[in-house]
Amino acid sequence: MVKQPLRAFGLWWGLGFGLVVFVFYQSLTPTPVELSQLQNSDKLGHFLAYFMLMSWFVQLYQRRAHLLLLLLFTLMGISIEILQGQSSYRLFELGDIAANSLGALFAWGLAGSAYATLLLRAERVSGQRG
């Protein structure tokens, strides 16, 4: 995958990896952090988590890698659901897979816009001032 020309690529990648670890933890722990008591809010949480992951990583890699990232995050969501189904304390839910995939897909759709260059632009602005 071709990286974006980010000065702090390692830092940005490390933060993104931390997000991936957090999603795995939240998805596989018996006691995940509850963000809301609203009915079906977990689907919104799934959507937002995968939207955030995809949004972050499309900023680290150039456009030609974005479809691969979409595939990887979709497979990650499916794999986590399979692991949940094999546990005694979590459930396999097709709705979660759909929410995960839609979140990643929505971010992928935005990846062709200026939205996907926020980190690059932020580094350029901070480099001009510092």
C-alpha positions, -999 to 999 in steps of 0.1 A, spaced: 0 0 0 13 34 -9 15 57 21 5 93 22 35 117 26 29 123 63 58 135 84 43 117 115 31 86 96 43 63 124 25 83 151 -8 84 130 -5 47 122 1 39 159 -30 59 169 -50 40 143 -37 7 155 -48 17 190 -83 23 176 -83 -12 161 -72 -27 194 -99 -8 212 -126 -21 188 -113 -57 193 -114 -52 231 -148 -37 231 -161 -64 208 -147 -94 226 -147 -84 263 -175 -98 284 -182 -63 298 -179 -37 271 -183 0 279 -219 9 274 -222 42 256 -259 46 255 -291 30 269 -311 37 238 -326 8 220 -305 -5 191 -278 21 199 -252 -7 197 -258 -7 159 -250 30 158 -219 23 179 -209 -4 154 -214 19 125 -195 48 141 -166 25 152 -160 12 116 -166 46 101 -139 60 124 -115 32 117 -119 35 79 -119 73 81 -86 72 99 -68 47 77 -79 62 44 -59 93 55 -28 72 59 -28 56 25 -33 68 -10 -66 63 -29 -55 31 -47 -53 13 -13 -87 23 0 -106 -6 -15 -82 -30 2 -88 -12 35 -126 -15 30 -122 -52 24 -99 -56 55 -123 -37 78 -153 -57 65 -134 -89 71 -124 -77 106 -161 -70 115 -171 -105 102 -143 -122 120 -151 -105 153 -187 -115 150 -177 -151 144 -155 -149 175 -183 -135 195 -206 -163 184 -181 -188 197 -179 -172 231 -203 -180 259 -209 -143 267 -214 -126 234 -237 -132 204 -232 -134 166 -254 -108 150 -258 -102 113 -271 -67 122 -237 -59 137 -219 -71 105 -242 -49 85 -236 -19 107 -198 -24 107 -198 -28 69 -220 2 63 -198 24 86 -167 14 66 -185 17 33 -197 52 42 -162 64 51 -149 47 19 -174 68 -1 -160 100 15 -124 89 9 -123 105 -26 -131 139 -11 -109 165 8 -122 147 39 -95 120 34 -67 145 35 -74 161 69 -42 148 85 -21 157 55 -35 193 55 -31 196 93 6 186 90 12 211 62 -5 239 82 14 231 114 47 228 94 42 263 79 36 278 114 64 260 132 
